[in-house]
Amino acid sequence: MSDRVPCPRPGCLRAPVETAPDRLTSDLEQRGRRILALYGSCLPASVRDLLASPDAGFRLFEMSGAEPSPLYESVEIGAAICRQERIDAILAVGASCALEFAERVSARFLELDPSGLGLDVLHLFIEPAELQE
C-alpha cells in the first residue's frame, strides 16, 4: 500500500465560455448536483447564471482566491465547505491556478472523509482574456 495521498485526475473541459454550457452541465450532472466552484478573482457571469439557474437543478457554492501555491488555510476552508455542504464535485474555473487549488482541496477532503470516496474535479479552462469580458 502506498503512503501517498491520492490525487484526483480532473476532467478537462477546454472550450470558449460561450460554447461550454451544454457540455459543462452534462459533465456535472454525471458527478452530482452540489457543486463547489473554485476560481481566481471572478466567476464568469455565464457560468454562474447557468449553474445557479433554478432550471439547471444544481446547488452552487463558490470560493474565490485561487492562486499559485495555495495557502494551507485556503485549502482547509475549501475542504470544510465540501464537508459541511456535502459537495458532490469541484469545478475549477480558470487556468492552472484554479486547477491546482481544486486538486489540493479535493485531496484534503479525501484525507478527512471517512467514506474514502473523495470528490471529482472538473476543470473549465478559461483563458485570462475571456475573464475580462
N, C-alpha and C positions, 0 to 999 in steps of 0.2 A: 504494500500500500504506500502510496506517495504521501509525503508530508507537505506537498504544495497545495495552495488554495486553488480550487478550480476556478478558471476564468471563463465567463460565458463567451461563446462565439456569436457575435452580433450578426443579425441580418442587416444588409445594407440596401437602402433604397436611395439610389442616386438618380434623381430626376429634378427638373426645374419645379419650383414651388407650384406653378400653375398646373402642371400635368401630374403631380404626385398624389392628389387627394384620393382617387379611386383605388390606387394600389395601396396607399397608406391605410385606408380603412379596412381593406380586406386582409392585409397583413396583421393589423392589430386585432381584428375580430378573432383570428386564429389563436391569439395569445390571451385574450381576456378583455374585460370591459373597464377595469380600473387601471388607468394609465398615469404614470408619472413622467411628465415632460421635463427633461433637463436641458438647459441651454445657456448660452453666454449672457449677453445683455438683453436680448429681446426674442420673444417668440413671434414669428411672422403671424400677422393677423389672419391670414388664410388658413394656417394650421390651427390656430386657436378656435376660429369660427367653425371649422369643420368638426373638431373633436368635442367642443363644448356645446354644439347644437343638440337640443333635445332629441331630434330625429336620428342622430347618429347612435345614440344609446351608450355612449362612453361616459365615464366619470373621470374628468380630467383634473389632475393635481399638477402644480408647476413648481419648479425650483430653478432660479437663475444663478448665475455666478460661475459657470463652468470656465475654468482657466487651466493653463498648463500646470502640471503637477498639483492637483487639487489638495487643499489643506485637509488634514485629518478631521478637523471639526466639521468641515463641509460634508465630507463623506459620511460621518456619523449622523448628521442631520438628515441626509438623504436616506440612509438605511432606516432611521427612526420613522420617517414618513412612510416608507414602504411597509414597515411592520404595523404601525398604527392604523394606516388606511387600507391595509390588506391589498396592496398593489399587485396587479397581475403581470405587468410588463413595464419596462422603462423605454421611453422614446428619447434618444439623444438627438437633438436638433441643432445642426451646425456642422462645424468641421471637426478636426481631430480632438480638440479640447473637450467638446461635449461628449464625444465617444469615450475618451479616457475617463472622464468623470463618471459616466454611466456605468462603465465596466467596474470601476472601483466601488461604486455604491452597490452594484449587484453582488460583487464578491463579498463585501462586508455583510450584506444582508444574508448571504448564504452561510457565513460563519455564525450568525446569530439565530438562524432559522432552524428550529428543532425538527421540522419535517424534512429538511435537506433537499427541498425541491428547487430552490433558487428562483431567479427571475430571468425571463428572456429580455434581451436588449435589442432594440431595433434602431438603426441609425438612419435618420433622414439627413443626408448630406446636403448642405446648402452653402453655396459659395458666399463669401462675405459681401460681395456686391449685391446679391439678392436680398440680404438682410436690410440693406439701406432703403429698399423700395417701400 
